[in-house]
Amino acid sequence: MERHPPVLKNSPLQLAAIELRFPEAVFLPEDLKAIRRALAEVYPVPGTEHGIGIELTPEGTVRQQQTTQRQVYRTIDSAHLVALTGTTLVLEARGPQYEGFRNLLDRWLVALEAVVPVAEIATQLRLGLRYVNQLRVEHGEAGLDAVAGRINPTLLSPSGAEGFEFRIATSFQELRLLKGDDGKATLRHGLQVAPTGDAELAGAYILDLDYYDDRVLSFDRDQHVEQLRAFNHGVWELFRWSLTSDEYEAMEPEDRE
């Protein structure tokens, strides 16, 4: 029987997302209509979003890239969203409405069944599973000292190290991780603070975990699903390692049936 990570009653999760990248597909109007119809029962609110890509050159100048456009399909409450471009398919779930990985995977399969046949996806360029967590921090003016005892001290280094006499007010670090032959992950973490109008600062400690495979592979639905299940366990292990036991227990974990 497959084991699943426990449910956190007091979860800090803000966003869960799955992304598939594939070779460029050209969607004709009738293709988009077919996808919209296939998603309409679960994602009945379609739309189009536009954005402008910005690139910072080595010389320090800003270069505006081509405007991006994506088709979006939302649930009525906007808790879940499917987004599609010519090279990416994304599913997003907002933290408070996140119902666990099995529900996320079921929703992802609905999106795949709507898009893969139309886009004729035969090649997977990148598959990723991402969870963005935000731990509320009282008294952010204390800097990293405010999360001592909550976050694995290894992540807080050099705060508290012998001979290091500075107080770290804010932090942000990106770690590129490897595990085994094809397990890759990115951990972005750090303390962000904002003024509250008085002497105190509101803060949040970010744990942004992205587990992925960027090898070029033939698209195989069953292998695809198994990869996502493995990613979910990998993300969970990294998330749990990042927290102290006291912080983890304060989130009130409950085993799934």
Stockholm file with secondary structure:
# STOCKHOLM 1.0

chainA/1-257         MERHPPVLKNSPLQLAAIELRFPEAVFLPEDLKAIRRALAEVYPVPGTEHGIGIELTPEGTVRQQQTTQRQVYRTIDSAHLVALTGTTLVLEARGPQYEGFRNLLDRWLVALEAVVPVAEIATQLRLGLRYVNQLRVEHGEAGLDAVAGRINPTLLSPSGAEGFEFRIATSFQELRLLKGDDGKATLRHGLQVAPTGDAELAGAYILDLDYYDDRVLSFDRDQHVEQLRAFNHGVWELFRWSLTSDEYEAMEPEDRE
#=GR chainA/1-257 SS CCCCCCEETTCCEEEEEEEEECSCCCCCHHHHHHHHHHHTTTCCEEEEEEEEEEEECTTSCEEEEEEEEEEEEECTTSSEEEEECSSEEEEEEEGGGCCCHHHHHHHHHHHHHHHHHHHTCCEESEEEEEEEEEEEESCGGGGGGGGTTTBCHHHHTTTTCTTCCCCCCCCCEEEEEEETTTEEEEEEEEEEEEECSSSCEEEEEEEEEEEEECSCEECCHHHHHHHHHHHHHHHHHHHHHHBCHHHHHHTCEECCC
#=GC SS_cons         CCCCCCEETTCCEEEEEEEEECSCCCCCHHHHHHHHHHHTTTCCEEEEEEEEEEEECTTSCEEEEEEEEEEEEECTTSSEEEEECSSEEEEEEEGGGCCCHHHHHHHHHHHHHHHHHHHTCCEESEEEEEEEEEEEESCGGGGGGGGTTTBCHHHHTTTTCTTCCCCCCCCCEEEEEEETTTEEEEEEEEEEEEECSSSCEEEEEEEEEEEEECSCEECCHHHHHHHHHHHHHHHHHHHHHHBCHHHHHHTCEECCC
//
